[in-house]
Amino acid sequence: MGNRLFGTDGIRGKVGEFPILPELAFKAGMVFGRQHPGKQLLIAMDTRQSSPALAGALYAGLVSGGSKPVHGGILPTPVLAYAVARMGFSGGVMITASHNPYTDNGLKFFAGDGRKISPDLETLLESEILQESSEMSEPLPDFTVTSEHIPSFEDILNHYTTHLYSLLPLEEISLRIPLDCANGAGASLLHFVNQPLETPFKLLNAGPDGRNINRNCGAAQPEKMRTPSAALDGDGDRILFKDSRGRLISGDHILMFLAESLELKSIVGTVMTNQAVAEFCRKKGLSFYRSDVGDRSVRTLMDKYNSLLGGETSGHIILDKLNITGDGFAVFLQVLTILSRNELSISDIFDRYPMMPQTLLNLPVDNKIPFDEIPGFLNLMDELRKILGKAGRIFPRYSGTEKLLRILIESPSEEQNKEIASGISDFFENRRTQ
């Protein structure tokens, strides 16, 4: 139980293994509930087969902690965040592993303003959860959640969609492209949205069965996206596009497109954001800031610099006029609205904002060893940075949600990127065989 619970985006891991156990979800709920005595807390979940059991345990824990949980059922993460911020809840918990496969799950905690809880609060929450885990021995209460605990699903979606439609009238959208729901929580939202429409959105992968979330579909698998289409991820906080020629429009493309179209003054990206975004901002006279990876880190810098737009290459886009957090469906509507008004196509975004070639190397790891403890690794990075020069960059980091070492390689030459990636792969392969 000495493992750290929180990663880049809440608690996440393999279902049935620590920490993704109903017992820990109960204790997390009890601790979070104690921090909000007598207050209403919203919980929701994605479509994984493990989500209902975790939701039930969490719900029971929140009740035991003295709070008043409301179960919103299957909702995208951004809808939960919106509801917490706008509908009087004191906080919220989303049960999801976002873009991970169905075999994973997790918990994302939200403060009363719809933002994810701070790192300091995570540290406190983690300490109390682990202490509770070591002290508590009585059997867990029944955590079956029945339909009587889910009265607010339609109210929440009505509130959220009314807000979006007031900003982005659907009648102005003439360009319609299929939307891939990743067999995730976005499917429940889109089925709700489509009910009253004379011309409903064409949905792809909108039939979740508990095991097919993110499987060969959605923003987590961009190579599988249909041409043309847009795609959410499993909990609906990412959005990517693919044009009629099969070219991927990433979060970096979307950031530049929105900043220019909406005449914004700054962009917050991350250390992984393509250098083309920084160059775009320089040419346009916009401020550009880089945060650590993770939409919470992006949100923090947005608040610090009063920026109205931020996001990640993966498709997490935070546009303050729409939502407090990354919102795939809201950004989807915003992009289609701008394209329709200007009689543009998805391809125009790709053509207008060329990217510097990037290669992202994902290397499985058993343990996240500090880089200075991997013999020869820092020297290798130094040598490669010299080869790339000022025109390129290389950035290694461990994933906060998976057991992966991610190494971003960026330069004007895609061929050079691939050669460097191959060299790094050989370095680690040689270490394994020694």
C-alpha positions in Angstrom: 0.0 0.0 0.0 3.0 2.3 -0.1 2.4 3.1 -3.8 1.5 6.6 -4.7 -2.1 6.8 -5.8 -2.3 9.9 -7.9 -0.7 10.3 -11.3 -1.0 13.0 -14.0 -4.8 12.8 -14.0 -6.2 11.3 -10.8 -6.0 7.7 -9.6 -5.7 5.2 -12.4 -4.6 1.6 -12.9 -5.6 -2.0 -13.8 -9.0 -3.1 -12.5 -8.7 -5.6 -9.7 -5.2 -4.5 -8.8 -4.3 -1.8 -6.3 -5.4 0.9 -6.3 -8.4 0.2 -8.6 -10.4 -1.8 -6.1 -13.9 -1.2 -4.7 -12.5 -1.1 -1.2 -10.2 1.8 -2.1 -13.0 3.6 -4.0 -15.1 3.3 -0.8 -12.3 4.7 1.3 -11.6 7.5 -1.2 -15.3 8.4 -1.1 -15.3 8.4 2.7 -12.3 10.7 2.9 -13.6 13.0 0.2 -17.0 13.0 1.8 -15.6 14.1 5.1 -14.0 17.1 3.4 -17.5 18.1 2.2 -19.9 17.3 5.2 -23.5 17.8 4.3 -22.6 19.0 0.8 -23.9 17.6 -2.5 -21.2 15.9 -4.6 -21.8 14.7 -8.1 -20.4 11.4 -9.3 -20.5 10.0 -12.8 -18.9 7.3 -14.8 -17.8 6.1 -18.3 -18.9 2.9 -20.0 -16.4 0.4 -18.7 -17.8 -2.8 -17.3 -16.0 -2.1 -14.0 -17.5 1.4 -13.6 -20.8 0.5 -11.8 -19.1 -1.4 -9.0 -16.6 1.4 -8.4 -19.4 3.9 -8.6 -21.4 2.0 -6.0 -18.4 1.7 -3.6 -17.6 5.4 -4.1 -21.2 6.4 -3.5 -21.3 4.4 -0.3 -18.1 5.9 0.9 -19.3 9.4 0.2 -22.5 8.7 2.3 -20.4 7.2 5.1 -18.2 10.4 5.0 -21.2 12.6 5.6 -21.7 14.1 2.2 -24.8 13.9 0.0 -23.7 12.3 -3.3 -25.8 12.5 -6.5 -25.2 9.9 -9.1 -25.4 11.3 -12.6 -25.0 8.0 -14.4 -22.9 7.8 -17.6 -21.7 11.3 -18.4 -18.6 12.7 -20.1 -16.0 14.2 -17.8 -16.5 17.7 -19.2 -20.3 17.5 -18.5 -19.6 16.5 -14.9 -17.1 19.4 -14.6 -19.6 21.8 -16.1 -22.4 20.6 -13.8 -20.2 20.9 -10.7 -19.3 24.5 -11.6 -22.8 25.6 -12.7 -25.4 23.6 -10.8 -24.5 24.1 -7.2 -22.4 21.0 -6.4 -19.5 21.3 -3.9 -17.3 18.9 -5.9 -17.4 15.8 -8.0 -15.7 12.5 -8.8 -15.5 11.0 -12.3 -15.0 7.2 -12.6 -12.9 6.8 -15.8 -9.6 5.8 -17.2 -10.0 8.3 -20.1 -8.2 7.0 -23.2 -7.0 3.8 -21.6 -8.4 0.3 -22.4 -11.5 -1.1 -20.6 -9.2 -3.2 -18.4 -8.2 0.0 -16.6 -10.2 2.5 -14.6 -9.7 5.4 -12.2 -11.0 8.3 -10.3 -10.8 12.0 -11.1 -11.6 14.5 -8.3 -13.1 17.9 -9.0 -13.4 21.0 -6.7 -16.5 23.1 -6.5 -15.4 25.4 -9.3 -15.2 22.5 -11.8 -11.5 22.5 -11.8 -9.6 19.3 -10.9 -8.4 19.4 -7.3 -5.0 20.9 -6.6 -1.8 18.8 -6.2 -1.7 19.8 -2.5 -5.3 18.5 -2.0 -4.3 15.3 -3.8 -1.4 14.8 -1.4 -3.7 15.3 1.6 -6.4 13.1 0.1 -3.9 10.4 -0.7 -2.4 10.4 2.8 -5.8 10.1 4.4 -6.9 7.4 2.0 -3.8 5.3 2.7 -4.2 5.8 6.5 -7.8 4.8 6.3 -6.8 1.7 4.3 -4.4 0.6 7.0 -6.8 1.2 9.9 -10.1 0.1 8.5 -11.0 -3.6 8.9 -14.8 -3.7 9.1 -16.7 -5.2 6.1 -17.8 -2.8 3.4 -21.4 -1.8 3.2 -23.5 -2.8 0.2 -22.6 -0.5 -2.7 -25.4 -1.3 -5.2 -26.6 1.9 -6.8 -30.1 1.7 -8.0 -32.0 4.0 -10.4 -33.5 6.0 -7.6 -30.0 7.5 -7.1 -29.8 8.8 -10.7 -32.6 11.4 -11.0 -30.5 14.1 -12.4 -29.1 12.7 -15.7 -31.5 14.5 -18.0 -31.5 17.7 -15.9 -27.7 17.8 -16.2 -27.6 17.2 -19.9 -30.4 19.7 -20.5 -28.5 22.3 -18.5 -25.2 21.6 -20.4 -26.7 21.5 -23.9 -28.7 24.7 -23.3 -25.5 26.4 -22.4 -23.7 25.2 -25.5 -26.6 26.0 -27.9 -26.8 29.6 -26.5 -23.2 30.1 -27.6 -23.1 27.8 -30.7 -26.5 27.6 -32.4 -26.8 24.3 -34.2 -28.7 26.0 -37.1 -25.5 27.8 -38.1 -23.7 24.5 -38.6 -23.9 23.6 -42.3 -20.8 21.3 -42.3 -21.6 17.9 -40.7 -19.0 15.2 -40.3 -19.3 11.9 -38.5 -18.4 11.9 -34.8 -16.7 8.9 -33.3 -17.8 8.4 -29.7 -15.1 5.8 -28.8 -17.8 3.6 -27.4 -17.5 5.8 -24.3 -19.4 8.3 -22.2 -19.8 10.6 -25.2 -22.2 8.2 -26.7 -24.8 8.9 -24.0 -24.5 12.6 -24.6 -24.7 12.4 -28.3 -27.7 10.1 -28.3 -29.4 12.7 -26.0 -28.4 15.5 -28.3 -29.6 13.7 -31.4 -33.1 13.0 -30.1 -34.8 16.4 -31.0 -32.7 17.1 -34.1 -34.2 16.9 -37.6 -30.7 16.4 -38.9 -28.9 14.4 -36.2 -25.2 14.0 -36.1 -23.9 10.8 -37.6 -22.4 8.8 -34.9 -19.6 6.2 -35.1 -18.7 3.7 -32.3 -21.7 4.8 -30.2 -22.7 1.3 -28.9 -20.7 0.7 -25.8 -20.8 -2.9 -24.3 -18.5 -2.4 -21.3 -15.4 -3.8 -23.1 -15.1 -1.9 -26.3 -14.4 1.6 -25.0 -11.4 3.1 -26.9 -10.9 -0.3 -28.8 -9.8 0.4 -32.3 -11.7 3.7 -32.3 -11.8 7.2 -30.9 -9.2 9.9 -30.3 -7.1 7.3 -28.5 -6.6 5.4 -31.7 -6.2 8.2 -34.4 -4.9 5.8 -36.9 -8.2 4.0 -36.8 -10.3 7.1 -37.3 -12.6 7.1 -40.4 -11.9 9.5 -43.2 -13.3 12.2 -42.7 -14.5 12.3 -39.1 -14.0 13.7 -35.7 -13.3 11.6 -32.6 -13.8 11.8 -28.8 -11.9 9.7 -26.4 -13.6 7.4 -23.8 -14.5 10.1 -21.3 -15.2 12.8 -23.9 -12.6 15.4 -23.0 -10.5 15.1 -26.2 -11.4 15.9 -29.8 -9.4 15.2 -33.0 -10.3 15.5 -36.6 -9.3 13.7 -39.8 -9.9 15.2 -43.2 -11.0 13.7 -46.4 -7.4 12.8 -47.3 -6.8 11.0 -44.1 -4.7 13.7 -42.6 -4.9 14.1 -38.8 -5.9 17.5 -37.3 -4.3 17.4 -33.9 -4.9 19.5 -30.8 -2.1 21.8 -31.9 -3.8 22.5 -35.2 -7.0 23.2 -33.3 -5.3 25.6 -30.9 -4.0 27.8 -33.7 -7.2 27.7 -35.6 -9.3 28.8 -32.6 -6.8 31.4 -31.5 -6.8 33.1 -34.9 -10.5 32.6 -35.6 -11.6 34.0 -32.2 -9.0 36.7 -32.1 -7.5 35.5 -28.8 -4.4 37.0 -27.3 -2.5 33.9 -26.0 -2.3 30.1 -26.0 -1.2 27.8 -23.3 0.3 24.5 -24.6 2.5 21.9 -22.9 6.1 20.7 -23.2 4.8 18.3 -25.9 3.2 21.0 -28.0 4.6 21.3 -31.5 7.1 24.1 -32.0 4.9 25.3 -34.9 2.4 26.7 -32.3 5.1 28.7 -30.6 6.2 30.0 -34.0 2.6 30.8 -34.9 2.2 32.9 -31.8 5.5 34.7 -32.4 4.4 35.7 -35.9 0.9 36.7 -34.8 2.1 38.7 -31.7 0.4 36.3 -29.3 1.8 35.1 -26.0 2.6 31.4 -25.8 3.2 29.5 -22.6 4.2 25.9 -22.0 3.0 23.9 -19.0 3.7 20.4 -17.8 1.8 17.6 -19.4 -1.8 17.3 -18.2 -4.9 19.5 -18.7 -4.8 20.5 -15.0 -1.3 22.0 -15.6 -2.7 23.7 -18.7 -5.6 25.1 -16.6 -3.2 26.4 -13.9 -1.2 28.4 -16.4 -4.3 29.7 -18.1 -5.5 31.0 -14.8 -2.0 32.5 -14.0 -1.8 34.4 -17.3 -5.5 35.1 -17.9 -5.4 33.0 -21.1 -8.7 31.9 -22.6 -7.4 29.0 -24.6 -5.1 26.1 -23.8 -4.7 22.5 -24.6 -2.6 19.5 -25.6 -1.6 17.8 -28.8 -3.7 14.8 -27.9 -6.9 16.9 -28.3 -7.6 18.2 -24.8 -8.7 21.7 -25.6 -9.9 24.2 -22.9 -11.8 27.1 -24.3 -13.1 29.2 -21.5 -16.1 30.5 -23.3 -17.4 26.9 -23.5 -16.2 25.1 -20.3 -13.8 25.2 -17.5 -12.0 22.0 -18.6 -11.2 20.1 -21.8 -14.5 19.5 -23.7 -14.4 17.4 -26.8 -18.1 17.9 -27.9 -18.1 21.6 -27.2 -14.9 22.2 -29.2 -16.3 20.0 -32.0 -19.3 22.3 -32.2 -17.1 25.4 -32.0 -14.9 24.2 -34.9 -17.8 23.3 -37.0 -19.5 26.7 -36.4 -16.4 28.6 -37.5 -15.8 26.4 -40.5 -19.5 26.8 -41.6 -19.5 30.5 -41.2 -16.4 30.9 -43.3 -17.3 28.1 -45.8 -14.2 26.2 -45.0 -13.4 22.5 -44.8 -11.5 20.4 -42.2 -8.7 20.2 -44.8 -8.3 24.0 -44.6 -7.2 23.7 -41.0 -4.5 21.2 -41.8 -3.3 23.3 -44.8 -3.3 26.6 -43.0 -1.2 25.4 -40.0 1.7 23.2 -41.0 3.5 21.4 -38.3 7.1 20.6 -37.6 7.6 16.8 -37.9 7.4 15.0 -34.6 8.0 11.4 -33.6 6.6 10.2 -30.2 8.4 7.1 -29.0 6.5 5.0 -26.4 8.7 2.5 -24.6 7.1 0.1 -22.1 8.8 0.1 -18.7 8.4 -2.1 -15.6 9.6 0.7 -13.2 9.9 4.5 -13.7 13.6 4.7 -12.9 15.0 8.3 -12.6 16.8 9.2 -15.8 20.1 9.8 -14.0 20.0 6.2 -12.8 19.8 4.7 -16.3 23.4 4.2 -17.3 24.3 6.2 -20.4 20.8 7.7 -20.9 21.5 11.3 -20.1 24.7 11.2 -22.2 22.6 9.8 -25.1 20.1 12.6 -24.7 22.9 15.2 -24.7 24.4 13.7 -27.9 21.1 13.7 -29.7 20.3 17.3 -28.7 23.6 18.3 -30.3 22.7 16.4 -33.5 19.2 18.2 -33.6 20.7 21.6 -32.9 18.5 24.7 -32.3 16.1 23.7 -35.0 14.9 20.6 -33.1 14.3 19.2 -29.6 14.1 16.0 -27.7 12.0 15.6 -24.6 11.8 12.4 -22.5 9.2 11.9 -19.7 7.4 9.1 -18.0 3.6 8.8 -18.6 1.6 9.8 -15.6 -1.2 7.3 -16.5 0.6 4.3 -18.0 3.8 2.3 -17.6 5.5 4.0 -20.5 8.6 6.1 -21.2 7.5 8.7 -23.8 10.2 10.4 -25.8 9.2 13.3 -28.1 11.6 14.0 -31.0 11.0 17.1 -33.1 13.0 18.5 -36.0 12.5 19.8 -39.6 13.2 16.3 -40.9 10.8 13.4 -40.4 13.5 11.0 -41.6 15.9 12.3 -39.0 13.3 11.9 -36.3 12.8 8.3 -37.2 16.5 7.6 -37.2 16.9 9.1 -33.8 13.9 7.1 -32.5 15.4 3.9 -33.9 18.7 4.7 -32.1 16.9 5.2 -28.8 15.0 1.9 -29.2 18.3 0.1 -29.9 19.8 1.7 -26.8 17.0 0.2 -24.6 17.0 -3.1 -26.4 20.7 -3.5 -25.8 20.2 -2.8 -22.1 17.6 -5.5 -21.9 19.9 -8.1 -23.6 22.9 -7.3 -21.4 
